[in-house]
Amino acid sequence: MPNEIRPEILPASVMVMEVSPRDGLQNEKVLLPTEQKLELVEYAKLSGSRRIEVTSFVHPERVPQMADAEALCEQLDLTDGVRYTGLVLNERGYRRLRDTSLHEAGLVIPATDTFGQRNQGLRVADALAMAREVIADARRGAFPVQATIAVAFGCPFEGVVPQRTVLEIAEQLLEAGVVEIALADTIGVGVPVQVRAAFEGLAALSGEIPMRAHFHDTRNTAIGNAYAAIQAGVRILDASIGGIGGCPFAPQASGNVATEDVVYMLDRSGIQCGLDLDRLLEASEWLQGAIAKPIASTLLRAGPWPSNEAG
């Protein structure tokens, strides 16, 4: 990457958390067997992923794609240097996760009551009360719990979500003791100026607690949003191989930002992330066949550029 176009405000490195086994697959009509999910995890590892969200502990009737959560976890190699995380929506899900050997739990807290009721049957206040109970239990056992605030940039049911509301929720989660906090553009309505302002506001609250960003590409803004988040101090980005994903309870939400698209942007910006772009494209091609439909990755269609760049 030409050094002359690298702004000084950009960091030397950013971590990418691979979310395709969970957020990527949860909205797909094709139900992949556990063996193929493990193959996807292996593709992510071969690409260099060192942090992978592998499943969610939710009711199998509501999200049948995640019905094999425990079976999947039993077959993971938890000594391979990868940090594996699972998503939970309530205390029951947290208990299920703690019965596995996953390394951390990821809570989801809604930014609006309506989305919370549709997604997990909890209003915001109830979700925060649940979070405090889960985090307190986890801290007694020194088990890490991070949290994501869903629909932080807009709700499919209530519309615009005030930044003040999101930051008030974040402040309560930070006080409860989360080890990391994320803002999610669950339905892909955020734009870079909004994203930068939100994370700058969060940074003022979070101090040394790491911030993470989660973007869906419904309106083709996810890459710009990821860049804006980095400018605001985010050093961890969620992304999904092939750009697959979506939320079953958020109408018209499309897939996550594609891992390979993010890595291309990072590489060309001089930001290290430790992921192999060629391997990621191989993974996307495999995944496209596994789910039997074209995937959203723009880089898979266009290819990296320049193909012969050295250094």
C-alpha positions as CSV (number, residue, x, y, z in Angstrom):
1,M,0.0,0.0,0.0
2,P,1.5,3.4,-1.0
3,N,2.5,5.1,2.3
4,E,1.8,8.5,0.9
5,I,-2.0,8.0,1.1
6,R,-2.0,6.6,4.7
7,P,-3.5,9.2,7.0
8,E,-1.7,9.5,10.4
9,I,-5.0,9.0,12.3
10,L,-5.2,5.4,11.3
11,P,-3.9,2.6,13.6
12,A,-1.2,0.1,12.7
13,S,-3.5,-2.8,13.2
14,V,-7.2,-3.8,13.6
15,M,-8.7,-7.1,14.7
16,V,-11.4,-8.7,12.6
17,M,-13.8,-11.0,14.4
18,E,-15.3,-13.6,12.0
19,V,-19.0,-13.9,12.5
20,S,-20.1,-16.0,9.5
21,P,-20.7,-19.2,11.5
22,R,-23.3,-17.4,13.7
23,D,-24.6,-14.1,12.3
24,G,-23.8,-15.2,8.8
25,L,-25.7,-18.5,8.8
26,Q,-28.6,-17.6,11.1
27,N,-30.7,-16.0,8.4
28,E,-29.9,-18.5,5.6
29,K,-32.7,-20.7,4.3
30,V,-30.2,-23.6,3.7
31,L,-29.5,-25.3,7.1
32,L,-25.9,-26.4,7.0
33,P,-25.1,-29.6,8.9
34,T,-22.7,-29.3,11.8
35,E,-19.9,-30.8,9.7
36,Q,-20.1,-28.0,7.2
37,K,-20.2,-25.4,9.9
38,L,-17.0,-26.8,11.3
39,E,-15.6,-26.7,7.8
40,L,-16.5,-22.9,7.6
41,V,-14.7,-22.4,11.0
42,E,-11.7,-24.2,9.5
43,Y,-11.7,-22.0,6.5
44,A,-11.8,-18.9,8.8
45,K,-8.8,-20.3,10.8
46,L,-6.8,-21.0,7.6
47,S,-7.5,-17.4,6.6
48,G,-5.8,-16.3,9.8
49,S,-8.9,-15.6,12.0
50,R,-8.0,-15.7,15.7
51,R,-11.4,-14.7,17.0
52,I,-14.5,-16.4,15.7
53,E,-18.2,-16.1,16.8
54,V,-19.3,-19.7,16.2
55,T,-22.9,-20.0,17.3
56,S,-25.7,-18.6,19.4
57,F,-27.6,-20.2,22.3
58,V,-31.2,-19.4,21.3
59,H,-34.5,-21.4,21.0
60,P,-34.2,-23.8,18.1
61,E,-37.7,-23.1,17.0
62,R,-37.0,-19.4,16.6
63,V,-33.6,-19.8,15.0
64,P,-33.3,-23.4,13.7
65,Q,-30.0,-22.6,12.0
66,M,-28.4,-22.6,15.5
67,A,-30.1,-25.7,16.9
68,D,-26.8,-27.6,17.0
69,A,-25.0,-25.1,19.2
70,E,-23.8,-27.6,21.8
71,A,-22.9,-30.3,19.2
72,L,-20.8,-27.7,17.3
73,C,-19.0,-26.6,20.4
74,E,-18.1,-30.2,21.4
75,Q,-16.2,-30.6,18.2
76,L,-14.2,-27.4,18.2
77,D,-10.5,-27.6,19.0
78,L,-10.3,-25.2,21.8
79,T,-6.6,-25.4,22.2
80,D,-5.8,-24.1,18.7
81,G,-5.1,-20.5,19.7
82,V,-8.4,-19.2,18.4
83,R,-10.7,-17.3,20.8
84,Y,-14.3,-18.7,20.3
85,T,-17.3,-16.8,21.4
86,G,-21.1,-17.5,21.4
87,L,-24.0,-15.1,21.4
88,V,-26.7,-15.2,24.2
89,L,-29.9,-13.3,24.5
90,N,-30.9,-14.2,28.0
91,E,-29.9,-16.0,31.2
92,R,-30.9,-19.4,29.8
93,G,-28.7,-19.0,26.8
94,Y,-25.9,-17.9,29.1
95,R,-26.2,-21.0,31.2
96,R,-26.1,-23.2,28.1
97,L,-23.0,-21.4,26.9
98,R,-21.3,-21.8,30.3
99,D,-21.9,-25.6,30.0
100,T,-19.6,-25.6,26.9
101,S,-15.9,-24.7,26.8
102,L,-16.3,-21.5,24.7
103,H,-14.0,-18.7,25.8
104,E,-16.5,-15.8,26.1
105,A,-20.1,-14.9,25.9
106,G,-21.6,-12.1,23.8
107,L,-24.7,-10.4,25.1
108,V,-27.1,-8.6,22.8
109,I,-29.0,-5.6,24.3
110,P,-31.6,-3.8,22.1
111,A,-31.6,0.0,21.8
112,T,-35.4,0.0,21.4
113,D,-38.3,-1.8,23.2
114,T,-40.0,-3.0,20.0
115,F,-36.9,-4.6,18.6
116,G,-36.1,-6.1,21.9
117,Q,-39.5,-7.7,22.2
118,R,-39.3,-9.1,18.6
119,N,-35.7,-10.3,18.9
120,Q,-35.6,-11.7,22.4
121,G,-38.8,-11.0,24.2
122,L,-37.4,-8.3,26.4
123,R,-37.8,-4.5,26.7
124,V,-34.6,-2.4,27.0
125,A,-34.9,-2.1,30.8
126,D,-35.5,-5.9,31.2
127,A,-32.6,-6.7,28.9
128,L,-30.3,-4.4,31.0
129,A,-31.5,-6.1,34.2
130,M,-30.7,-9.5,32.7
131,A,-27.3,-8.3,31.5
132,R,-26.4,-7.1,35.0
133,E,-27.3,-10.5,36.4
134,V,-25.3,-12.4,33.7
135,I,-22.3,-10.1,34.0
136,A,-22.2,-10.4,37.8
137,D,-22.3,-14.2,37.7
138,A,-19.6,-14.2,35.0
139,R,-17.3,-11.9,37.0
140,R,-17.5,-14.2,40.0
141,G,-15.9,-16.9,37.8
142,A,-13.6,-14.5,35.9
143,F,-15.5,-15.4,32.7
144,P,-15.5,-12.6,30.1
145,V,-18.7,-11.2,28.8
146,Q,-18.9,-8.6,26.0
147,A,-22.0,-6.8,24.9
148,T,-23.5,-5.5,21.6
149,I,-26.1,-2.8,21.5
150,A,-28.4,-3.8,18.6
151,V,-30.2,-1.4,16.2
152,A,-27.9,1.3,17.6
153,F,-28.1,3.3,14.4
154,G,-31.8,2.8,13.5
155,C,-34.6,0.4,14.3
156,P,-36.9,-1.3,11.7
157,F,-39.9,-0.6,14.0
158,E,-39.2,2.6,15.8
159,G,-37.1,4.4,13.3
160,V,-34.3,6.8,14.3
161,V,-32.6,5.9,17.5
162,P,-31.2,8.9,19.4
163,Q,-27.4,8.7,20.1
164,R,-28.2,9.8,23.6
165,T,-30.3,6.6,24.1
166,V,-27.5,4.4,22.9
167,L,-24.9,6.0,25.1
168,E,-27.1,5.7,28.1
169,I,-27.5,2.0,27.5
170,A,-23.7,1.7,26.9
171,E,-23.0,3.5,30.2
172,Q,-25.0,1.0,32.2
173,L,-23.3,-2.0,30.5
174,L,-19.9,-0.5,31.2
175,E,-20.9,0.1,34.8
176,A,-22.0,-3.6,35.0
177,G,-18.5,-4.7,33.9
178,V,-18.5,-5.8,30.3
179,V,-15.0,-6.5,28.9
180,E,-15.9,-5.0,25.5
181,I,-18.7,-3.1,24.0
182,A,-20.0,-2.9,20.5
183,L,-22.5,-0.9,18.5
184,A,-24.4,-2.7,15.8
185,D,-26.0,-1.3,12.7
186,T,-28.4,-4.2,12.6
187,I,-30.4,-3.1,9.6
188,G,-27.7,-1.2,7.7
189,V,-29.1,2.3,7.9
190,G,-26.1,4.1,9.4
191,V,-23.8,6.5,7.6
192,P,-20.1,7.3,8.3
193,V,-20.7,10.7,9.9
194,Q,-23.3,9.1,12.3
195,V,-21.0,6.2,13.0
196,R,-18.0,8.4,13.8
197,A,-20.0,10.6,16.2
198,A,-21.5,7.5,17.9
199,F,-18.2,5.9,18.6
200,E,-16.5,9.1,19.6
201,G,-19.3,9.5,22.2
202,L,-18.8,5.9,23.3
203,A,-15.0,6.3,23.5
204,A,-15.6,9.2,26.0
205,L,-17.4,6.7,28.2
206,S,-15.5,3.4,27.7
207,G,-12.0,4.5,28.6
208,E,-9.8,1.4,28.4
209,I,-12.7,-0.9,27.6
210,P,-12.3,-1.9,23.9
211,M,-14.9,-0.8,21.4
212,R,-16.1,-3.1,18.6
213,A,-18.2,-2.3,15.5
214,H,-20.8,-4.5,13.7
215,F,-22.2,-3.4,10.3
216,H,-24.7,-4.8,7.9
217,D,-24.4,-3.7,4.3
218,T,-28.1,-3.3,3.5
219,R,-27.6,0.1,1.9
220,N,-24.0,-0.3,0.7
221,T,-22.5,1.8,3.5
222,A,-20.8,-0.8,5.6
223,I,-17.2,-0.3,4.3
224,G,-17.5,3.5,4.8
225,N,-18.9,2.9,8.2
226,A,-16.1,0.5,9.2
227,Y,-13.5,3.2,8.1
228,A,-15.3,5.8,10.1
229,A,-15.4,3.6,13.2
230,I,-11.7,3.1,12.9
231,Q,-11.2,6.8,12.7
232,A,-13.2,7.1,15.9
233,G,-11.0,4.7,17.8
234,V,-12.5,1.3,17.1
235,R,-9.9,-1.5,16.9
236,I,-12.2,-4.5,16.5
237,L,-14.5,-5.1,13.5
238,D,-17.1,-7.8,13.0
239,A,-17.2,-9.3,9.5
240,S,-18.6,-12.3,7.7
241,I,-17.0,-14.4,5.0
242,G,-18.9,-13.7,1.8
243,G,-21.0,-11.0,3.3
244,I,-23.7,-13.5,4.3
245,G,-26.0,-12.8,7.2
246,G,-28.9,-10.9,8.5
247,C,-31.3,-10.9,11.4
248,P,-34.5,-13.1,11.3
249,F,-36.3,-10.5,13.4
250,A,-35.2,-7.4,11.5
251,P,-37.2,-7.0,8.2
252,Q,-35.2,-6.2,5.1
253,A,-31.8,-6.5,6.9
254,S,-29.2,-7.9,4.6
255,G,-25.8,-9.5,5.2
256,N,-22.9,-8.4,7.3
257,V,-20.0,-6.5,5.7
258,A,-17.9,-9.1,3.9
259,T,-14.6,-10.1,5.6
260,E,-12.7,-10.1,2.4
261,D,-14.0,-6.6,1.5
262,V,-13.0,-5.3,4.9
263,V,-9.5,-6.9,4.6
264,Y,-9.0,-5.4,1.2
265,M,-9.9,-1.9,2.6
266,L,-7.5,-2.5,5.6
267,D,-4.7,-3.8,3.4
268,R,-4.9,-0.9,1.0
269,S,-5.0,1.5,3.9
270,G,-1.8,0.1,5.4
271,I,-3.6,-1.4,8.4
272,Q,-2.6,-4.9,9.4
273,C,-5.2,-7.5,10.4
274,G,-3.4,-10.8,10.0
275,L,-5.9,-12.2,7.5
276,D,-5.0,-13.8,4.1
277,L,-7.1,-12.3,1.3
278,D,-6.6,-15.2,-1.1
279,R,-7.6,-17.7,1.6
280,L,-10.7,-15.6,2.3
281,L,-11.7,-15.6,-1.3
282,E,-11.3,-19.4,-1.4
283,A,-13.6,-19.6,1.7
284,S,-16.2,-17.3,0.0
285,E,-16.2,-19.5,-3.1
286,W,-16.7,-22.6,-1.0
287,L,-19.5,-20.9,1.1
288,Q,-21.3,-19.8,-2.1
289,G,-21.6,-23.5,-3.1
290,A,-22.5,-24.6,0.4
291,I,-25.5,-22.3,0.7
292,A,-26.4,-22.7,-3.0
293,K,-26.8,-19.1,-3.9
294,P,-24.7,-16.1,-5.0
295,I,-23.1,-14.2,-2.1
296,A,-22.7,-10.5,-1.5
297,S,-18.9,-10.2,-1.6
298,T,-17.9,-7.5,-4.0
299,L,-14.3,-8.6,-3.9
300,L,-15.2,-12.2,-5.0
301,R,-16.8,-10.7,-8.1
302,A,-14.2,-8.0,-8.9
303,G,-11.1,-9.6,-7.5
304,P,-8.3,-7.8,-5.5
305,W,-6.3,-5.0,-7.1
306,P,-3.6,-4.6,-8.1
307,S,-3.1,-8.4,-8.4
308,N,0.7,-8.1,-8.6
309,E,1.3,-5.6,-5.9
310,A,4.4,-6.4,-3.8
311,G,4.8,-5.4,-0.2
